[in-house]
Amino acid sequence: MTTVAALFVQTNGCYYGIPDVDPWDEERDARLYDGPHPVVAHPPCERWGRYWFGGPSAKVRRKLGDDGGCFAHAWEAVDRFGGVIEHPEASHAWREFGLPRPPRKGGWVGSDREGWSCCVEQGAYGHRARKATWLYVCGVRDLPELRWGRAPGDFMRLGEGFHSKEERARAVKTGACQRLSKKQRAATPPEFRDLLLDIARRARA
C-alpha cells in the first residue's frame, strides 16, 4: 500500500499507529517535509477563518494568513507529491492561493492540471457537528464521489456566526453539538480520515 505523509496533525491523534502513514505533528514540524510520499495536510486554520483577526474580544489584531508558512508548504507539498489539503469552509487561503472555490452543495470543481476543490460536511462521516469543510486535491485523476450536501441529522453547523438561544438549546437537547471542546471540534473522524488517505493514495507517482 502507498505510504502517505499526514502533515500538521495532532500528536498521538487519529493518524498515529496506522500502517503506511507517516504522521508529522507540531514538534516534528511538517514545514520540513520534503517528500517523497503523497500527503494529507491539515494546516492550521486560525489565521485563515472567519475570525482570522482574533475575534471581537481580541486585544491584538492578527494578520490574515499569518500561519508561519504552514498553508504555503501544504500547497507546495500537494503540488509536488500529490494529495489533499483540508481546511474549513470559506477559508481565505483559497483566494490567497488562487484555488478553485467550491459550491456549498458539493461536487468537484477545477481542472486536473491546477487541482480540484470541493465542499463536504464531516458530519456525514461521523463528526458530532456538520463541520463544513473545503478540500483541495492535486495529482489525482479518479476523484471519488463524496456524500454531498447537508449531513443527515439535526446538527448545528460550526463557524456560521451567531445562533439564537432557541437554536443552541435545541442543538444541546438533541445531542448534536453538546458543548464541543476545541479539541473535539478539530478532531477528524476516522471515516473521514480514511477517505482523505484514500484520495492521497490515488495520486500519480
MDTraj code that builds the backbone (N, CA, C; nanometers):
import mdtraj as md
import numpy as np

residues = "MET THR THR VAL ALA ALA LEU PHE VAL GLN THR ASN GLY CYS TYR TYR GLY ILE PRO ASP VAL ASP PRO TRP ASP GLU GLU ARG ASP ALA ARG LEU TYR ASP GLY PRO HIS PRO VAL VAL ALA HIS PRO PRO CYS GLU ARG TRP GLY ARG TYR TRP PHE GLY GLY PRO SER ALA LYS VAL ARG ARG LYS LEU GLY ASP ASP GLY GLY CYS PHE ALA HIS ALA TRP GLU ALA VAL ASP ARG PHE GLY GLY VAL ILE GLU HIS PRO GLU ALA SER HIS ALA TRP ARG GLU PHE GLY LEU PRO ARG PRO PRO ARG LYS GLY GLY TRP VAL GLY SER ASP ARG GLU GLY TRP SER CYS CYS VAL GLU GLN GLY ALA TYR GLY HIS ARG ALA ARG LYS ALA THR TRP LEU TYR VAL CYS GLY VAL ARG ASP LEU PRO GLU LEU ARG TRP GLY ARG ALA PRO GLY ASP PHE MET ARG LEU GLY GLU GLY PHE HIS SER LYS GLU GLU ARG ALA ARG ALA VAL LYS THR GLY ALA CYS GLN ARG LEU SER LYS LYS GLN ARG ALA ALA THR PRO PRO GLU PHE ARG ASP LEU LEU LEU ASP ILE ALA ARG ARG ALA ARG ALA".split()
xyz = np.array([
    [0.0845, -0.1197, 0.0000],
    [0.0000, 0.0000, 0.0000],
    [0.0878, 0.1244, 0.0000],
    [0.0463, 0.2279, -0.0728],
    [0.1226, 0.3510, -0.0827],
    [0.1319, 0.4207, 0.0525],
    [0.2527, 0.4615, 0.0901],
    [0.2717, 0.5381, 0.2122],
    [0.2219, 0.6804, 0.1915],
    [0.1545, 0.7349, 0.2928],
    [0.1034, 0.8713, 0.2892],
    [0.1632, 0.9482, 0.4059],
    [0.2087, 1.0708, 0.3798],
    [0.2550, 1.1590, 0.4862],
    [0.1383, 1.2442, 0.5347],
    [0.1077, 1.2371, 0.6631],
    [-0.0002, 1.3164, 0.7229],
    [0.0625, 1.4383, 0.7898],
    [0.0384, 1.5560, 0.7321],
    [0.1059, 1.6781, 0.7757],
    [0.0171, 1.7645, 0.8639],
    [0.0778, 1.8283, 0.9637],
    [0.0090, 1.9206, 1.0551],
    [-0.1029, 1.8494, 1.1316],
    [-0.0706, 1.7350, 1.1899],
    [-0.1705, 1.6572, 1.2620],
    [-0.1439, 1.6625, 1.4120],
    [-0.2440, 1.6251, 1.4917],
    [-0.2324, 1.6249, 1.6362],
    [-0.1406, 1.5118, 1.6821],
    [-0.0577, 1.5414, 1.7807],
    [0.0309, 1.4399, 1.8378],
    [-0.0509, 1.3251, 1.8951],
    [-0.0170, 1.2043, 1.8573],
    [-0.0860, 1.0829, 1.9015],
    [-0.2346, 1.0846, 1.8646],
    [-0.2688, 1.1568, 1.7576],
    [-0.4071, 1.1633, 1.7120],
    [-0.4428, 1.0479, 1.6206],
    [-0.5457, 1.0685, 1.5389],
    [-0.6030, 0.9585, 1.4612],
    [-0.5128, 0.9090, 1.3490],
    [-0.4062, 0.9825, 1.3159],
    [-0.3160, 0.9376, 1.2094],
    [-0.1997, 0.8539, 1.2630],
    [-0.1914, 0.8408, 1.3945],
    [-0.0828, 0.7629, 1.4545],
    [-0.1219, 0.6155, 1.4651],
    [-0.0224, 0.5279, 1.4510],
    [-0.0448, 0.3851, 1.4674],
    [-0.1081, 0.3174, 1.3478],
    [-0.1108, 0.3850, 1.2326],
    [-0.1688, 0.3271, 1.1110],
    [-0.0565, 0.2852, 1.0173],
    [-0.0589, 0.1613, 0.9689],
    [0.0450, 0.1177, 0.8750],
    [0.0491, 0.2071, 0.7512],
    [0.1679, 0.2364, 0.7035],
    [0.1883, 0.3144, 0.5810],
    [0.1398, 0.4582, 0.5925],
    [0.1318, 0.5114, 0.7145],
    [0.1034, 0.6527, 0.7346],
    [0.2165, 0.7128, 0.8178],
    [0.2751, 0.8204, 0.7660],
    [0.3880, 0.8876, 0.8311],
    [0.3395, 1.0206, 0.8875],
    [0.3085, 1.0268, 1.0182],
    [0.2497, 1.1492, 1.0746],
    [0.3543, 1.2547, 1.1110],
    [0.3210, 1.3797, 1.0826],
    [0.4057, 1.4947, 1.1149],
    [0.3254, 1.5889, 1.2037],
    [0.3611, 1.5956, 1.3331],
    [0.2913, 1.6837, 1.4266],
    [0.3689, 1.8145, 1.4429],
    [0.3276, 1.8978, 1.5383],
    [0.3906, 2.0280, 1.5571],
    [0.5379, 2.0157, 1.5941],
    [0.5705, 1.9202, 1.6798],
    [0.7100, 1.9037, 1.7223],
    [0.7990, 1.8613, 1.6057],
    [0.7474, 1.7759, 1.5197],
    [0.8263, 1.7306, 1.4057],
    [0.8361, 1.8382, 1.2980],
    [0.7404, 1.9291, 1.2941],
    [0.7352, 2.0442, 1.2032],
    [0.7171, 2.0013, 1.0572],
    [0.5908, 1.9942, 1.0160],
    [0.5559, 1.9498, 0.8809],
    [0.6096, 2.0420, 0.7725],
    [0.6521, 2.1637, 0.8084],
    [0.7095, 2.2539, 0.7087],
    [0.8435, 2.2022, 0.6559],
    [0.8993, 2.1033, 0.7244],
    [1.0262, 2.0439, 0.6819],
    [1.0058, 1.9242, 0.5896],
    [0.8813, 1.8839, 0.5682],
    [0.8559, 1.7665, 0.4837],
    [0.9003, 1.7948, 0.3408],
    [0.9793, 1.7013, 0.2857],
    [1.0334, 1.7183, 0.1510],
    [1.0161, 1.5921, 0.0681],
    [0.9009, 1.5247, 0.0854],
    [0.8705, 1.4067, 0.0046],
    [0.9256, 1.2794, 0.0641],
    [0.9103, 1.1692, -0.0117],
    [0.8593, 1.1625, -0.1491],
    [0.7118, 1.1203, -0.1590],
    [0.6449, 1.1006, -0.0460],
    [0.5118, 1.0393, -0.0473],
    [0.4012, 1.1434, -0.0700],
    [0.2859, 1.1009, -0.1239],
    [0.1702, 1.1906, -0.1306],
    [0.1251, 1.2270, 0.0102],
    [0.0486, 1.3366, 0.0210],
    [0.0203, 1.3900, 0.1535],
    [-0.1290, 1.4097, 0.1788],
    [-0.1640, 1.4020, 0.3064],
    [-0.2895, 1.4558, 0.3585],
    [-0.2478, 1.5668, 0.4532],
    [-0.2907, 1.6900, 0.4253],
    [-0.2442, 1.8044, 0.5034],
    [-0.3594, 1.8750, 0.5736],
    [-0.3388, 1.9019, 0.7030],
    [-0.4357, 1.9769, 0.7840],
    [-0.3669, 2.1021, 0.8394],
    [-0.3260, 2.1968, 0.7534],
    [-0.2545, 2.3147, 0.8034],
    [-0.3415, 2.3962, 0.8983],
    [-0.2802, 2.4640, 0.9963],
    [-0.3567, 2.5439, 1.0927],
    [-0.4484, 2.6437, 1.0218],
    [-0.5679, 2.6616, 1.0762],
    [-0.6679, 2.7444, 1.0081],
    [-0.7013, 2.8730, 1.0820],
    [-0.6446, 2.8950, 1.2022],
    [-0.6847, 3.0093, 1.2834],
    [-0.6730, 3.1426, 1.2106],
    [-0.5681, 3.1618, 1.1332],
    [-0.5447, 3.2901, 1.0668],
    [-0.6065, 3.2961, 0.9279],
    [-0.6840, 3.1933, 0.8902],
    [-0.7481, 3.1904, 0.7585],
    [-0.9003, 3.1888, 0.7668],
    [-0.9564, 3.1703, 0.8850],
    [-1.1000, 3.1541, 0.9011],
    [-1.1747, 3.2854, 0.9162],
    [-1.3007, 3.2774, 0.9545],
    [-1.3862, 3.3955, 0.9684],
    [-1.3356, 3.4901, 1.0765],
    [-1.2683, 3.4360, 1.1776],
    [-1.2169, 3.5186, 1.2860],
    [-1.0643, 3.5218, 1.2836],
    [-1.0088, 3.5382, 1.1641],
    [-0.8630, 3.5412, 1.1492],
    [-0.7996, 3.6536, 1.2302],
    [-0.8754, 3.7606, 1.2565],
    [-0.8232, 3.8778, 1.3279],
    [-0.8198, 3.8568, 1.4782],
    [-0.8741, 3.7423, 1.5255],
    [-0.8714, 3.7122, 1.6671],
    [-1.0064, 3.7185, 1.7350],
    [-1.1090, 3.7686, 1.6669],
    [-1.2426, 3.7742, 1.7239],
    [-1.2718, 3.9100, 1.7855],
    [-1.3996, 3.9341, 1.8188],
    [-1.4415, 4.0662, 1.8712],
    [-1.3704, 4.1071, 1.9996],
    [-1.3308, 4.0117, 2.0827],
    [-1.2694, 4.0449, 2.2117],
    [-1.1170, 4.0448, 2.2076],
    [-1.0583, 4.0246, 2.0898],
    [-0.9123, 4.0174, 2.0789],
    [-0.8486, 4.1518, 2.1126],
    [-0.7446, 4.1498, 2.1955],
    [-0.6741, 4.2721, 2.2334],
    [-0.5726, 4.3124, 2.1274],
    [-0.5224, 4.2127, 2.0549],
    [-0.4251, 4.2391, 1.9490],
    [-0.4826, 4.1896, 1.8172],
    [-0.4907, 4.2755, 1.7190],
    [-0.5441, 4.2363, 1.5890],
    [-0.4407, 4.1533, 1.5141],
    [-0.4839, 4.0375, 1.4682],
    [-0.3943, 3.9465, 1.3980],
    [-0.3833, 3.9819, 1.2494],
    [-0.2891, 3.9177, 1.1818],
    [-0.2677, 3.9400, 1.0388],
    [-0.3242, 3.8223, 0.9609],
    [-0.4025, 3.8512, 0.8597],
    [-0.4621, 3.7468, 0.7765],
    [-0.3529, 3.6594, 0.7139],
    [-0.3671, 3.5272, 0.7320],
    [-0.2736, 3.4328, 0.6716],
    [-0.1422, 3.4162, 0.7447],
    [-0.1295, 3.4759, 0.8622],
    [-0.0030, 3.4680, 0.9359],
    [0.0064, 3.3348, 1.0108],
    [0.0391, 3.2283, 0.9374],
    [0.0463, 3.0944, 0.9977],
    [0.1872, 3.0366, 0.9929],
    [0.2869, 3.1220, 0.9734],
    [0.4243, 3.0741, 0.9704],
    [0.4599, 2.9965, 0.8447],
    [0.3804, 3.0144, 0.7406],
    [0.4083, 2.9450, 0.6148],
    [0.3539, 2.8040, 0.6068],
    [0.2662, 2.7669, 0.6996],
    [0.2146, 2.6292, 0.7021],
    [0.1297, 2.5976, 0.5795],
    [0.0327, 2.6850, 0.5482],
    [-0.0523, 2.6546, 0.4327],
    [0.0286, 2.6560, 0.3039],
    [0.1204, 2.7498, 0.2922],
    [0.2035, 2.7564, 0.1719],
    [0.2809, 2.6265, 0.1516],
    [0.3321, 2.5706, 0.2612],
    [0.4068, 2.4455, 0.2476],
    [0.3142, 2.3296, 0.2137],
    [0.1949, 2.3280, 0.2734],
    [0.0987, 2.2221, 0.2401],
    [0.0634, 2.2288, 0.0924],
    [0.0413, 2.3481, 0.0416],
    [0.0077, 2.3674, -0.1004],
    [0.1222, 2.3204, -0.1907],
    [0.2450, 2.3550, -0.1542],
    [0.3607, 2.3114, -0.2322],
    [0.3755, 2.1596, -0.2284],
    [0.3450, 2.0988, -0.1122],
    [0.3599, 1.9535, -0.0987],
    [0.2602, 1.8784, -0.1867],
    [0.1336, 1.9224, -0.1895],
    [0.0360, 1.8523, -0.2739],
    [0.0643, 1.8786, -0.4214],
    [0.1200, 1.9952, -0.4516],
    [0.1549, 2.0257, -0.5898],
    [0.2709, 1.9377, -0.6375],
    [0.3665, 1.9104, -0.5507],
    [0.4848, 1.8305, -0.5880],
    [0.4591, 1.6811, -0.5805],
    [0.3914, 1.6377, -0.4738],
    [0.3810, 1.4942, -0.4474],
    [0.2391, 1.4386, -0.4613],
    [0.1413, 1.5263, -0.4800],
    [0.0024, 1.4829, -0.4879],
    [-0.0587, 1.4676, -0.3499],
    [-0.1914, 1.4742, -0.3454],
    [-0.2594, 1.4550, -0.2182],
    [-0.3713, 1.5537, -0.1986],
    [-0.4035, 1.5827, -0.0722],
    [-0.5227, 1.6614, -0.0403],
    [-0.4961, 1.7517, 0.0801],
    [-0.5498, 1.8749, 0.0732],
    [-0.5481, 1.9688, 0.1849],
    [-0.6903, 1.9813, 0.2392],
    [-0.7036, 1.9836, 0.3719],
    [-0.8342, 2.0025, 0.4376],
    [-0.8315, 2.1336, 0.5149],
    [-0.9362, 2.2160, 0.4949],
    [-0.9481, 2.3442, 0.5651],
    [-1.0964, 2.3736, 0.5854],
    [-1.1308, 2.4630, 0.6773],
    [-1.2713, 2.4957, 0.6993],
    [-1.3354, 2.5623, 0.5767],
    [-1.4648, 2.5454, 0.5640],
    [-1.5401, 2.6127, 0.4579],
    [-1.5136, 2.7635, 0.4621],
    [-1.5011, 2.8241, 0.3439],
    [-1.4798, 2.9683, 0.3277],
    [-1.3415, 3.0131, 0.3724],
    [-1.2449, 2.9223, 0.3765],
    [-1.1076, 2.9588, 0.4118],
    [-1.0540, 3.0648, 0.3160],
    [-0.9973, 3.1711, 0.3722],
    [-0.9387, 3.2777, 0.2903],
    [-0.8154, 3.2296, 0.2141],
    [-0.7605, 3.1155, 0.2527],
    [-0.6427, 3.0632, 0.1828],
    [-0.6750, 3.0306, 0.0373],
    [-0.7997, 2.9931, 0.0107],
    [-0.8373, 2.9600, -0.1284],
    [-0.8184, 3.0815, -0.2199],
    [-0.8618, 3.1971, -0.1739],
    [-0.8453, 3.3193, -0.2541],
    [-0.6985, 3.3586, -0.2623],
    [-0.6276, 3.3473, -0.1516],
    [-0.4872, 3.3878, -0.1474],
    [-0.4015, 3.3057, -0.2427],
    [-0.4315, 3.1763, -0.2549],
    [-0.3503, 3.0881, -0.3378],
    [-0.4146, 3.0568, -0.4733],
    [-0.5248, 3.1240, -0.5035],
    [-0.5890, 3.1069, -0.6330],
    [-0.6478, 2.9694, -0.6560],
    [-0.6993, 2.9075, -0.5516],
    [-0.7575, 2.7741, -0.5634],
    [-0.9044, 2.7855, -0.6054],
    [-0.9568, 2.6868, -0.6780],
    [-1.0965, 2.6938, -0.7226],
    [-1.1924, 2.6888, -0.6040],
    [-1.2822, 2.7863, -0.5979],
    [-1.3765, 2.7970, -0.4858],
    [-1.4951, 2.7043, -0.5110],
    [-1.5208, 2.6080, -0.4229],
    [-1.6263, 2.5089, -0.4484],
    [-1.7646, 2.5560, -0.4053],
    [-1.8701, 2.5050, -0.4676],
    [-2.0060, 2.5395, -0.4260],
    [-2.0440, 2.4666, -0.2981],
    [-2.1307, 2.5272, -0.2181],
    [-2.1725, 2.4689, -0.0903],
    [-2.2451, 2.3355, -0.1095],
    [-2.3136, 2.3183, -0.2213],
    [-2.3932, 2.1978, -0.2437],
    [-2.3085, 2.0740, -0.2716],
    [-2.1800, 2.0916, -0.2995],
    [-2.0917, 1.9788, -0.3251],
    [-2.0530, 1.9652, -0.4705],
    [-1.9705, 1.8651, -0.4983],
    [-1.9204, 1.8416, -0.6330],
    [-1.7803, 1.8978, -0.6498],
    [-1.7014, 1.8337, -0.7356],
    [-1.5637, 1.8766, -0.7618],
    [-1.5622, 1.9877, -0.8659],
    [-1.4814, 2.0913, -0.8419],
    [-1.4635, 2.1996, -0.9377],
    [-1.3138, 2.2235, -0.9573],
    [-1.2774, 2.2693, -1.0776],
    [-1.1384, 2.2968, -1.1068],
    [-1.0947, 2.2234, -1.2310],
    [-0.9678, 2.1925, -1.2381],
    [-0.9128, 2.1181, -1.3512],
    [-0.8026, 2.0278, -1.3020],
    [-0.7771, 1.9199, -1.3753],
    [-0.6765, 1.8239, -1.3322],
    [-0.5384, 1.8871, -1.3256],
    [-0.5109, 1.9818, -1.4141],
    [-0.3785, 2.0440, -1.4186],
    [-0.3547, 2.1323, -1.2968],
    [-0.4570, 2.2063, -1.2561],
    [-0.4413, 2.3012, -1.1473],
    [-0.4927, 2.2488, -1.0129],
    [-0.5609, 2.1372, -1.0137],
    [-0.6148, 2.0833, -0.8904],
    [-0.7650, 2.0988, -0.8828],
    [-0.8258, 2.0271, -0.7892],
    [-0.9706, 2.0235, -0.7741],
    [-1.0082, 2.0592, -0.6310],
    [-1.1249, 2.1239, -0.6157],
    [-1.1763, 2.1581, -0.4832],
    [-1.3185, 2.1060, -0.4674],
    [-1.3585, 2.0878, -0.3422],
    [-1.4974, 2.0535, -0.3138],
    [-1.5311, 2.0970, -0.1726],
    [-1.6618, 2.1022, -0.1435],
    [-1.7115, 2.1290, -0.0090],
    [-1.7870, 2.0061, 0.0389],
    [-1.7550, 1.9594, 0.1579],
    [-1.8194, 1.8407, 0.2130],
    [-1.8337, 1.8595, 0.3633],
    [-1.9388, 1.8036, 0.4225],
    [-1.9590, 1.8137, 0.5666],
    [-1.9045, 1.6893, 0.6366],
    [-1.8196, 1.7118, 0.7368],
    [-1.7638, 1.5987, 0.8108],
    [-1.8694, 1.5285, 0.8956],
    [-1.9819, 1.5955, 0.9191],
    [-2.0906, 1.5303, 0.9906],
    [-2.1428, 1.4085, 0.9171],
    [-2.1250, 1.4052, 0.7860],
    [-2.1667, 1.2886, 0.7071],
    [-2.0716, 1.1714, 0.7261],
    [-1.9585, 1.1968, 0.7935],
    [-1.8579, 1.0919, 0.8148],
    [-1.8287, 1.0713, 0.9638],
    [-1.9228, 1.1109, 1.0491],
    [-1.9096, 1.0776, 1.1910],
    [-1.8783, 1.1910, 1.2854],
    [-1.8575, 1.3146, 1.2364],
    [-1.8325, 1.4256, 1.3281],
    [-1.9614, 1.4620, 1.4007],
    [-1.9493, 1.5128, 1.5229],
    [-2.0663, 1.5451, 1.6041],
    [-2.1317, 1.6769, 1.5624],
    [-2.0678, 1.7523, 1.4767],
    [-2.1268, 1.8730, 1.4184],
    [-2.1186, 1.8597, 1.2668],
    [-2.1877, 1.9477, 1.1951],
    [-2.1827, 1.9389, 1.0484],
    [-2.0403, 1.9615, 0.9978],
    [-1.9727, 2.0628, 1.0480],
    [-1.8338, 2.0954, 1.0161],
    [-1.8096, 2.0962, 0.8652],
    [-1.8676, 2.1948, 0.7976],
    [-1.8460, 2.2100, 0.6538],
    [-1.6981, 2.2335, 0.6263],
    [-1.6446, 2.1623, 0.5289],
    [-1.5006, 2.1570, 0.5043],
    [-1.4717, 2.1728, 0.3551],
    [-1.3649, 2.2433, 0.3233],
    [-1.3159, 2.2520, 0.1859],
    [-1.1946, 2.1608, 0.1695],
    [-1.1917, 2.0906, 0.0577],
    [-1.0773, 2.0072, 0.0227],
    [-1.0157, 2.0583, -0.1066],
    [-0.8837, 2.0533, -0.1135],
    [-0.8122, 2.0819, -0.2379],
    [-0.7268, 1.9599, -0.2705],
    [-0.7456, 1.9055, -0.3905],
    [-0.6786, 1.7819, -0.4317],
    [-0.5939, 1.8090, -0.5551],
    [-0.4742, 1.7553, -0.5565],
    [-0.3855, 1.7739, -0.6706],
    [-0.3183, 1.6404, -0.7047],
    [-0.3006, 1.6163, -0.8350],
    [-0.2314, 1.4951, -0.8788],
    [-0.3165, 1.3709, -0.8795],
    [-0.4489, 1.3871, -0.8699],
    [-0.5405, 1.2726, -0.8634],
    [-0.6379, 1.2811, -0.9808],
    [-0.6506, 1.1742, -1.0570],
    [-0.7416, 1.1724, -1.1713],
    [-0.8777, 1.1127, -1.1359],
    [-0.8771, 0.9982, -1.0693],
    [-1.0037, 0.9299, -1.0380],
    [-1.0587, 0.9785, -0.9043],
    [-1.1163, 1.0982, -0.9049],
    [-1.1712, 1.1573, -0.7834],
    [-1.2956, 1.0810, -0.7385],
    [-1.3094, 1.0538, -0.6104],
    [-1.4263, 0.9777, -0.5628],
    [-1.5498, 1.0648, -0.5500],
    [-1.6670, 1.0034, -0.5568],
    [-1.7923, 1.0710, -0.5245],
    [-1.8058, 1.0723, -0.3721],
    [-1.8312, 1.1897, -0.3157],
    [-1.8445, 1.2025, -0.1715],
    [-1.9919, 1.2163, -0.1334],
    [-2.0194, 1.2262, -0.0060],
    [-2.1556, 1.2431, 0.0431],
    [-2.1871, 1.3928, 0.0417],
    [-2.2338, 1.4389, -0.0722],
    [-2.2519, 1.5817, -0.0935],
    [-2.3739, 1.6352, -0.0174],
    [-2.3735, 1.7672, 0.0024],
    [-2.4866, 1.8344, 0.0632],
    [-2.4870, 1.8273, 0.2149],
    [-2.6004, 1.8576, 0.2717],
    [-2.6126, 1.8597, 0.4174],
    [-2.6042, 1.7191, 0.4747],
    [-2.5295, 1.7074, 0.5826],
    [-2.5192, 1.5789, 0.6503],
    [-2.6520, 1.5449, 0.7164],
    [-2.6909, 1.4170, 0.7183],
    [-2.8161, 1.3794, 0.7836],
    [-2.8076, 1.4002, 0.9345],
    [-2.9190, 1.4364, 0.9960],
    [-2.9193, 1.4574, 1.1401],
    [-2.9473, 1.6026, 1.1742],
    [-2.9700, 1.6295, 1.3007],
    [-3.0061, 1.7623, 1.3484],
    [-2.8831, 1.8273, 1.4098],
    [-2.7927, 1.8730, 1.3234],
    [-2.6680, 1.9316, 1.3694],
    [-2.6786, 2.0826, 1.3775],
    [-2.5904, 2.1424, 1.4568],
    [-2.5658, 2.2862, 1.4498],
    [-2.4352, 2.3039, 1.3751],
    [-2.4365, 2.3780, 1.2674],
    [-2.3151, 2.3966, 1.1886],
    [-2.2184, 2.4873, 1.2624],
    [-2.0901, 2.4506, 1.2598],
    [-1.9879, 2.5290, 1.3263],
    [-1.9446, 2.6454, 1.2391],
    [-1.9088, 2.7564, 1.3031],
    [-1.8457, 2.8651, 1.2326],
    [-1.9362, 2.9443, 1.1411],
    [-2.0653, 2.9478, 1.1679],
    [-2.1555, 3.0218, 1.0802],
    [-2.2189, 3.1395, 1.1549],
    [-2.1385, 3.2057, 1.2351],
    [-2.1883, 3.3240, 1.3029],
    [-2.2652, 3.2900, 1.4283],
    [-2.3551, 3.3810, 1.4691],
    [-2.4285, 3.3640, 1.5932],
    [-2.5562, 3.2838, 1.5716],
    [-2.5955, 3.2118, 1.6769],
    [-2.7184, 3.1336, 1.6749],
    [-2.8097, 3.1830, 1.7868],
    [-2.9381, 3.1705, 1.7648],
    [-3.0332, 3.2144, 1.8661],
    [-3.0281, 3.1213, 1.9864],
    [-3.0841, 3.1694, 2.0985],
    [-3.0902, 3.0889, 2.2191],
    [-3.1683, 2.9610, 2.1946],
    [-3.2747, 2.9704, 2.1164],
    [-3.3570, 2.8532, 2.0861],
    [-3.2797, 2.7508, 2.0025],
    [-3.2009, 2.7986, 1.9053],
    [-3.1234, 2.7082, 1.8209],
    [-3.0185, 2.6339, 1.9037],
    [-2.9509, 2.7072, 1.9931],
    [-2.8486, 2.6426, 2.0752],
    [-2.9114, 2.5413, 2.1708],
    [-3.0250, 2.5771, 2.2300],
    [-3.0922, 2.4864, 2.3224],
    [-3.1359, 2.3597, 2.2506],
    [-3.1868, 2.3755, 2.1279],
    [-3.2305, 2.2588, 2.0514],
    [-3.1120, 2.1689, 2.0161],
    [-2.9987, 2.2313, 1.9833],
    [-2.8813, 2.1531, 1.9469],
    [-2.8294, 2.0722, 2.0647],
    [-2.8282, 2.1351, 2.1835],
    [-2.7821, 2.0637, 2.3022],
    [-2.8806, 1.9533, 2.3393],
    [-3.0100, 1.9831, 2.3315],
    [-3.1124, 1.8861, 2.3681],
    [-3.1047, 1.7615, 2.2817],
    [-3.0769, 1.7766, 2.1525],
    [-3.0714, 1.6627, 2.0621],
    [-2.9350, 1.5955, 2.0608],
    [-2.8380, 1.6532, 2.1341],
    [-2.7057, 1.5922, 2.1394],
    [-2.6211, 1.6198, 2.0178],
    [-2.6633, 1.7126, 1.9311],
    [-2.5903, 1.7379, 1.8075],
    [-2.4631, 1.8175, 1.8296],
    [-2.4639, 1.9065, 1.9247],
    [-2.3470, 1.9926, 1.9461],
    [-2.3341, 2.0228, 2.0950],
    [-2.3026, 1.9230, 2.1730],
    [-2.3050, 1.9338, 2.3183],
    [-2.1753, 1.9938, 2.3708],
    [-2.1676, 2.1258, 2.3565],
    [-2.0543, 2.1988, 2.4119],
    [-1.9214, 2.1351, 2.3706],
    [-1.9024, 2.1206, 2.2423],
    [-1.7797, 2.0583, 2.1934],
    [-1.6583, 2.1416, 2.2321],
    [-1.5553, 2.0752, 2.2802],
    [-1.4310, 2.1434, 2.3128],
    [-1.3560, 2.1765, 2.1840],
    [-1.2538, 2.2587, 2.1960],
    [-1.1727, 2.2936, 2.0799],
    [-1.1115, 2.1680, 2.0182],
    [-1.0669, 2.0771, 2.1030],
    [-1.0069, 1.9529, 2.0540],
    [-1.1102, 1.8679, 1.9806],
    [-1.2325, 1.8626, 2.0352],
    [-1.3379, 1.7842, 1.9702],
    [-1.3776, 1.8446, 1.8359],
    [-1.3836, 1.9769, 1.8288],
    [-1.4186, 2.0413, 1.7022],
    [-1.3118, 2.0166, 1.5968],
    [-1.1853, 2.0160, 1.6390],
    [-1.0749, 1.9999, 1.5443],
    [-1.0532, 1.8543, 1.5032],
    [-1.1054, 1.7610, 1.5810],
    [-1.0794, 1.6195, 1.5550],
    [-1.1345, 1.5758, 1.4198],
    [-1.0601, 1.4873, 1.3541],
    [-1.1018, 1.4300, 1.2261],
    [-1.1623, 1.2926, 1.2514],
    [-1.2877, 1.2690, 1.2139],
    [-1.3496, 1.1371, 1.2347],
    [-1.2714, 1.0295, 1.1592],
    [-1.2583, 0.9088, 1.2156],
    [-1.1832, 0.8021, 1.1490],
    [-1.2293, 0.7741, 1.0064],
    [-1.3604, 0.7780, 0.9824],
    [-1.4090, 0.7506, 0.8469],
    [-1.3654, 0.8604, 0.7498],
    [-1.3647, 0.9844, 0.7963],
    [-1.3209, 1.0943, 0.7099],
    [-1.1697, 1.0877, 0.6883],
    [-1.0960, 1.0532, 0.7925],
    [-0.9515, 1.0316, 0.7790],
    [-0.9220, 0.9268, 0.6727],
    [-0.9930, 0.8147, 0.6778],
    [-0.9699, 0.7080, 0.5804],
    [-1.0024, 0.7540, 0.4389],
    [-1.1042, 0.8388, 0.4247],
    [-1.1379, 0.8938, 0.2937],
    [-1.0231, 0.9791, 0.2403],
    [-0.9679, 1.0658, 0.3256],
    [-0.8572, 1.1508, 0.2828],
    [-0.7341, 1.0690, 0.2467],
    [-0.7065, 0.9647, 0.3235],
    [-0.5927, 0.8776, 0.2924],
    [-0.6139, 0.8071, 0.1584],
    [-0.7365, 0.7666, 0.1326],
    [-0.7676, 0.7000, 0.0051],
    [-0.7456, 0.7959, -0.1116],
    [-0.7882, 0.9217, -0.0956],
    [-0.7670, 1.0206, -0.2010],
    [-0.6187, 1.0396, -0.2275],
    [-0.5396, 1.0527, -0.1206],
    [-0.3950, 1.0732, -0.1363],
    [-0.3297, 0.9544, -0.2052],
    [-0.3763, 0.8347, -0.1735],
    [-0.3167, 0.7150, -0.2348],
    [-0.3509, 0.7014, -0.3835],
    [-0.4473, 0.7782, -0.4321],
    [-0.4810, 0.7776, -0.5736],
    [-0.3887, 0.8692, -0.6543],
    [-0.3045, 0.9447, -0.5859],
    [-0.2178, 1.0400, -0.6537],
    [-0.1189, 0.9683, -0.7454],
    [-0.0927, 1.0300, -0.8599],
    [0.0045, 0.9739, -0.9538],
    [0.1440, 0.9879, -0.8956],
    [0.2282, 0.8894, -0.9235],
    [0.3675, 0.8949, -0.8755],
    [0.4402, 1.0105, -0.9408],
])
top = md.Topology()
chain = top.add_chain()
for i, resn in enumerate(residues, 1):
    res = top.add_residue(resn, chain, resSeq=i)
    for name in ("N", "CA", "C"):
        top.add_atom(name, md.element.get_by_symbol(name[0]), res)
traj = md.Trajectory(xyz[None], top)
